[in-house]
Amino acid sequence: MPYKKPEIKKIYHSIGEVADIFDVNTSLIRFWEKEFDIIKPKKNAKGNRMFTEADVNNFFIIYHLVKERGYTLQGAKEKLRDNKDDTINQIEMVKSLENIKTFLLDMKKQIKET
């Protein structure tokens, strides 16, 4: 899981913060925003994009499908259109399993140290 959860809960995230979360360029965030209609950032008076938690969660879904599962952009769009709930459930399951794995590896490390 190369992306990282934001440390502080915020109402809005800048494009730079979102790019940092996923360790990608801001240009990729702008591109995905144009390609996927589930990303709808607010814009402030200067025109800067302000992404909500819902937008960040949708980026998690897109990132998972495109970067981790190897879907094409068209394939990811179809997957989201046809069965978004199933995709979200699968991602949540993967996150839970990764958390369990991290917990078990930490326990193993602690046991070895004693």
MDAnalysis code that builds the backbone (N, CA, C; Angstrom):
import MDAnalysis as mda
import numpy as np

u = mda.Universe.empty(342, n_residues=114, atom_resindex=np.repeat(np.arange(114), 3), trajectory=True)
u.add_TopologyAttr("name", ["N", "CA", "C"] * 114)
u.add_TopologyAttr("resid", np.arange(1, 115))
u.add_TopologyAttr("resname", ["MET", "PRO", "TYR", "LYS", "LYS", "PRO", "GLU", "ILE", "LYS", "LYS", "ILE", "TYR", "HIS", "SER", "ILE", "GLY", "GLU", "VAL", "ALA", "ASP", "ILE", "PHE", "ASP", "VAL", "ASN", "THR", "SER", "LEU", "ILE", "ARG", "PHE", "TRP", "GLU", "LYS", "GLU", "PHE", "ASP", "ILE", "ILE", "LYS", "PRO", "LYS", "LYS", "ASN", "ALA", "LYS", "GLY", "ASN", "ARG", "MET", "PHE", "THR", "GLU", "ALA", "ASP", "VAL", "ASN", "ASN", "PHE", "PHE", "ILE", "ILE", "TYR", "HIS", "LEU", "VAL", "LYS", "GLU", "ARG", "GLY", "TYR", "THR", "LEU", "GLN", "GLY", "ALA", "LYS", "GLU", "LYS", "LEU", "ARG", "ASP", "ASN", "LYS", "ASP", "ASP", "THR", "ILE", "ASN", "GLN", "ILE", "GLU", "MET", "VAL", "LYS", "SER", "LEU", "GLU", "ASN", "ILE", "LYS", "THR", "PHE", "LEU", "LEU", "ASP", "MET", "LYS", "LYS", "GLN", "ILE", "LYS", "GLU", "THR"])
u.atoms.positions = np.array([
    [0.848, -1.168, 0.000],
    [0.000, 0.000, 0.000],
    [0.891, 1.227, 0.000],
    [1.220, 1.778, -1.170],
    [2.127, 2.912, -1.251],
    [1.497, 4.238, -0.845],
    [0.192, 4.335, -0.794],
    [-0.407, 5.595, -0.387],
    [-0.451, 5.667, 1.129],
    [-0.542, 6.891, 1.631],
    [-0.546, 7.070, 3.079],
    [-1.757, 7.889, 3.488],
    [-2.306, 7.545, 4.637],
    [-3.473, 8.273, 5.126],
    [-3.033, 9.623, 5.662],
    [-3.849, 10.645, 5.429],
    [-3.501, 11.953, 5.977],
    [-3.488, 11.890, 7.507],
    [-2.534, 12.554, 8.107],
    [-2.382, 12.527, 9.559],
    [-3.504, 13.286, 10.257],
    [-3.922, 14.383, 9.674],
    [-4.926, 15.229, 10.297],
    [-6.187, 15.212, 9.434],
    [-7.324, 15.009, 10.094],
    [-8.592, 15.064, 9.366],
    [-8.878, 16.518, 9.019],
    [-9.115, 16.763, 7.742],
    [-9.400, 18.108, 7.274],
    [-10.679, 18.075, 6.453],
    [-11.314, 19.209, 6.363],
    [-12.505, 19.295, 5.524],
    [-12.087, 19.307, 4.058],
    [-11.055, 20.068, 3.739],
    [-10.574, 20.159, 2.363],
    [-9.078, 19.891, 2.300],
    [-8.664, 19.272, 1.199],
    [-7.249, 19.009, 0.936],
    [-6.882, 19.706, -0.370],
    [-5.700, 20.304, -0.397],
    [-5.221, 20.926, -1.634],
    [-4.773, 19.823, -2.591],
    [-4.578, 20.186, -3.828],
    [-4.136, 19.210, -4.821],
    [-2.758, 18.658, -4.456],
    [-1.899, 19.499, -3.882],
    [-0.578, 19.048, -3.456],
    [-0.660, 18.019, -2.340],
    [-1.573, 18.243, -1.397],
    [-1.754, 17.285, -0.301],
    [-2.261, 15.949, -0.819],
    [-3.202, 15.993, -1.758],
    [-3.729, 14.750, -2.330],
    [-2.619, 14.022, -3.093],
    [-1.834, 14.759, -3.849],
    [-0.719, 14.149, -4.585],
    [0.274, 13.510, -3.621],
    [0.537, 14.157, -2.490],
    [1.444, 13.595, -1.485],
    [0.888, 12.318, -0.871],
    [-0.403, 12.284, -0.634],
    [-1.029, 11.088, -0.055],
    [-0.752, 9.871, -0.929],
    [-0.852, 10.056, -2.246],
    [-0.694, 8.935, -3.177],
    [0.693, 8.854, -3.791],
    [1.558, 9.772, -3.420],
    [2.924, 9.821, -3.944],
    [2.929, 9.856, -5.471],
    [2.117, 10.767, -6.014],
    [2.032, 10.963, -7.461],
    [2.170, 12.453, -7.747],
    [2.307, 12.801, -9.005],
    [2.387, 14.200, -9.415],
    [1.002, 14.839, -9.399],
    [0.972, 16.148, -9.195],
    [-0.304, 16.854, -9.220],
    [-0.963, 16.760, -10.594],
    [-0.157, 16.614, -11.636],
    [-0.729, 16.492, -12.980],
    [-1.586, 15.229, -13.099],
    [-1.184, 14.152, -12.419],
    [-1.982, 12.925, -12.453],
    [-3.302, 13.133, -11.716],
    [-3.289, 13.881, -10.624],
    [-4.521, 14.185, -9.888],
    [-5.465, 14.990, -10.782],
    [-4.934, 15.994, -11.475],
    [-5.764, 16.792, -12.390],
    [-6.314, 15.925, -13.516],
    [-5.476, 15.026, -14.044],
    [-5.896, 14.150, -15.132],
    [-7.028, 13.237, -14.674],
    [-6.857, 12.600, -13.516],
    [-7.909, 11.701, -13.007],
    [-9.194, 12.478, -12.714],
    [-9.047, 13.707, -12.259],
    [-10.226, 14.533, -11.999],
    [-11.034, 14.717, -13.292],
    [-10.335, 14.941, -14.400],
    [-11.020, 15.123, -15.678],
    [-11.595, 13.813, -16.207],
    [-10.901, 12.706, -15.974],
    [-11.310, 11.415, -16.513],
    [-12.448, 10.758, -15.736],
    [-12.508, 10.969, -14.431],
    [-13.485, 10.283, -13.595],
    [-14.481, 11.290, -13.031],
    [-15.744, 11.072, -13.347],
    [-16.764, 12.032, -12.915],
    [-17.113, 11.918, -11.435],
    [-16.561, 10.946, -10.724],
    [-16.828, 10.844, -9.286],
    [-15.953, 11.805, -8.481],
    [-14.981, 12.426, -9.124],
    [-14.124, 13.419, -8.467],
    [-14.679, 14.799, -8.793],
    [-15.142, 15.484, -7.752],
    [-15.736, 16.805, -7.951],
    [-15.192, 17.786, -6.914],
    [-13.985, 18.294, -7.132],
    [-13.430, 19.229, -6.136],
    [-14.135, 20.585, -6.184],
    [-14.149, 21.227, -5.046],
    [-14.621, 22.609, -4.984],
    [-13.453, 23.488, -5.432],
    [-13.771, 24.665, -5.897],
    [-12.707, 25.606, -6.261],
    [-12.912, 26.885, -5.474],
    [-11.809, 27.410, -4.946],
    [-11.905, 28.652, -4.186],
    [-11.890, 29.835, -5.146],
    [-11.878, 31.045, -4.604],
    [-11.940, 32.261, -5.421],
    [-10.780, 32.362, -6.403],
    [-9.623, 31.798, -6.026],
    [-8.460, 31.827, -6.913],
    [-8.496, 30.714, -7.955],
    [-9.444, 29.792, -7.822],
    [-9.531, 28.685, -8.764],
    [-8.766, 27.445, -8.327],
    [-8.223, 27.473, -7.100],
    [-7.502, 26.302, -6.590],
    [-8.484, 25.189, -6.233],
    [-8.119, 23.972, -6.572],
    [-8.960, 22.838, -6.270],
    [-8.871, 22.509, -4.782],
    [-10.023, 22.246, -4.182],
    [-10.100, 21.847, -2.783],
    [-10.887, 20.538, -2.738],
    [-10.181, 19.459, -2.413],
    [-10.772, 18.123, -2.437],
    [-11.330, 17.754, -1.069],
    [-12.548, 17.199, -1.053],
    [-13.179, 16.751, 0.181],
    [-12.685, 15.347, 0.528],
    [-13.069, 14.860, 1.714],
    [-12.738, 13.487, 2.109],
    [-13.339, 12.500, 1.117],
    [-14.550, 12.787, 0.629],
    [-15.189, 11.905, -0.350],
    [-14.345, 11.822, -1.624],
    [-13.798, 12.952, -2.058],
    [-12.929, 12.957, -3.234],
    [-11.679, 12.119, -2.978],
    [-11.073, 12.280, -1.803],
    [-9.869, 11.517, -1.469],
    [-10.194, 10.026, -1.442],
    [-11.347, 9.670, -0.868],
    [-11.753, 8.259, -0.855],
    [-11.957, 7.725, -2.270],
    [-12.510, 8.561, -3.141],
    [-12.673, 8.142, -4.538],
    [-11.323, 7.994, -5.228],
    [-10.354, 8.839, -4.865],
    [-9.001, 8.662, -5.395],
    [-8.400, 7.343, -4.933],
    [-8.691, 6.930, -3.680],
    [-8.222, 5.623, -3.204],
    [-8.739, 4.514, -4.112],
    [-10.008, 4.612, -4.483],
    [-10.616, 3.597, -5.346],
    [-9.937, 3.597, -6.711],
    [-9.788, 4.775, -7.296],
    [-9.158, 4.882, -8.609],
    [-7.715, 4.399, -8.549],
    [-6.990, 4.828, -7.531],
    [-5.590, 4.414, -7.372],
    [-5.494, 2.897, -7.276],
    [-6.369, 2.312, -6.472],
    [-6.358, 0.856, -6.303],
    [-6.591, 0.146, -7.639],
    [-7.588, 0.595, -8.374],
    [-7.916, -0.069, -9.641],
    [-6.817, 0.109, -10.682],
    [-6.316, 1.331, -10.826],
    [-5.364, 1.630, -11.900],
    [-3.936, 1.223, -11.538],
    [-3.476, 1.632, -10.372],
    [-2.071, 1.417, -10.008],
    [-1.810, 0.043, -9.392],
    [-2.747, -0.445, -8.573],
    [-2.505, -1.704, -7.875],
    [-3.060, -2.914, -8.615],
    [-4.207, -2.762, -9.244],
    [-4.824, -3.890, -9.941],
    [-4.527, -3.896, -11.434],
    [-3.985, -2.810, -11.968],
    [-3.568, -2.760, -13.361],
    [-4.676, -2.516, -14.368],
    [-5.782, -1.951, -13.922],
    [-6.869, -1.643, -14.856],
    [-6.461, -0.495, -15.776],
    [-6.983, -0.525, -16.989],
    [-6.855, 0.640, -17.856],
    [-7.833, 1.697, -17.343],
    [-7.684, 2.920, -17.804],
    [-8.620, 3.955, -17.367],
    [-10.048, 3.600, -17.771],
    [-10.203, 3.100, -18.997],
    [-11.537, 2.714, -19.452],
    [-12.078, 1.558, -18.611],
    [-11.229, 0.596, -18.300],
    [-11.645, -0.535, -17.469],
    [-12.054, -0.091, -16.077],
    [-11.304, 0.847, -15.503],
    [-11.635, 1.369, -14.175],
    [-12.963, 2.123, -14.210],
    [-13.182, 2.907, -15.260],
    [-14.449, 3.630, -15.392],
    [-15.619, 2.650, -15.458],
    [-15.457, 1.591, -16.259],
    [-16.525, 0.592, -16.391],
    [-16.773, -0.129, -15.076],
    [-15.710, -0.468, -14.362],
    [-15.838, -1.152, -13.070],
    [-16.593, -0.270, -12.089],
    [-16.260, 1.007, -12.049],
    [-16.948, 1.934, -11.150],
    [-18.402, 2.144, -11.564],
    [-18.646, 2.191, -12.850],
    [-20.009, 2.395, -13.336],
    [-20.873, 1.172, -13.065],
    [-20.313, -0.016, -13.321],
    [-21.096, -1.238, -13.220],
    [-21.261, -1.739, -11.793],
    [-20.219, -1.600, -10.964],
    [-20.288, -2.216, -9.645],
    [-19.401, -1.485, -8.639],
    [-19.719, -0.243, -8.378],
    [-18.894, 0.568, -7.474],
    [-18.903, 0.007, -6.056],
    [-20.070, -0.424, -5.560],
    [-20.160, -0.932, -4.189],
    [-19.295, -2.162, -3.978],
    [-19.299, -3.074, -4.940],
    [-18.468, -4.275, -4.835],
    [-16.985, -3.900, -4.824],
    [-16.619, -2.945, -5.637],
    [-15.225, -2.477, -5.689],
    [-14.820, -1.869, -4.350],
    [-15.691, -1.061, -3.771],
    [-15.404, -0.445, -2.472],
    [-15.243, -1.528, -1.405],
    [-16.116, -2.529, -1.419],
    [-16.023, -3.620, -0.445],
    [-14.708, -4.375, -0.586],
    [-14.285, -4.622, -1.814],
    [-13.016, -5.322, -2.040],
    [-11.841, -4.494, -1.520],
    [-11.870, -3.202, -1.755],
    [-10.792, -2.327, -1.288],
    [-10.756, -2.300, 0.237],
    [-11.921, -2.215, 0.870],
    [-11.975, -2.220, 2.331],
    [-11.426, -3.528, 2.888],
    [-11.726, -4.641, 2.211],
    [-11.216, -5.930, 2.649],
    [-9.691, -5.973, 2.535],
    [-9.159, -5.464, 1.441],
    [-7.707, -5.424, 1.243],
    [-7.060, -4.559, 2.323],
    [-7.652, -3.385, 2.614],
    [-7.110, -2.509, 3.658],
    [-7.107, -3.219, 5.013],
    [-8.196, -3.923, 5.322],
    [-8.279, -4.643, 6.598],
    [-7.216, -5.716, 6.686],
    [-7.038, -6.451, 5.600],
    [-6.026, -7.505, 5.591],
    [-4.616, -6.924, 5.723],
    [-4.373, -5.788, 5.093],
    [-3.065, -5.145, 5.220],
    [-2.823, -4.665, 6.645],
    [-3.877, -4.158, 7.297],
    [-3.750, -3.744, 8.696],
    [-3.441, -4.937, 9.592],
    [-4.099, -6.060, 9.344],
    [-3.840, -7.281, 10.113],
    [-2.411, -7.749, 9.885],
    [-1.975, -7.710, 8.635],
    [-0.605, -8.120, 8.312],
    [0.408, -7.253, 9.053],
    [0.190, -5.940, 9.026],
    [1.091, -5.021, 9.721],
    [1.107, -5.316, 11.221],
    [-0.056, -5.541, 11.793],
    [-0.157, -5.851, 13.217],
    [0.614, -7.130, 13.537],
    [0.419, -8.170, 12.729],
    [1.095, -9.444, 12.982],
    [2.605, -9.320, 12.811],
    [3.052, -8.578, 11.813],
    [4.494, -8.383, 11.630],
    [5.103, -7.605, 12.787],
    [4.363, -6.623, 13.308],
    [4.841, -5.882, 14.473],
    [4.946, -6.792, 15.692],
    [3.956, -7.648, 15.866],
    [3.990, -8.590, 16.994],
    [5.166, -9.550, 16.861],
    [5.400, -10.028, 15.644],
    [6.517, -10.937, 15.398],
    [7.843, -10.267, 15.740],
    [7.967, -9.001, 15.347],
    [9.174, -8.245, 15.641],
    [9.376, -8.079, 17.151],
    [8.284, -7.773, 17.853],
    [8.366, -7.611, 19.306],
    [8.746, -8.915, 19.992],
    [8.215, -10.021, 19.511],
    [8.532, -11.322, 20.103],
    [10.003, -11.653, 19.906],
    [10.538, -11.360, 18.732],
    [11.958, -11.626, 18.442],
    [12.859, -10.773, 19.322],
    [12.413, -9.563, 19.637],
    [13.237, -8.654, 20.434],
    [13.296, -9.051, 21.910],
    [12.348, -9.839, 22.367],
    [12.349, -10.235, 23.787],
    [13.096, -11.508, 24.030],
])
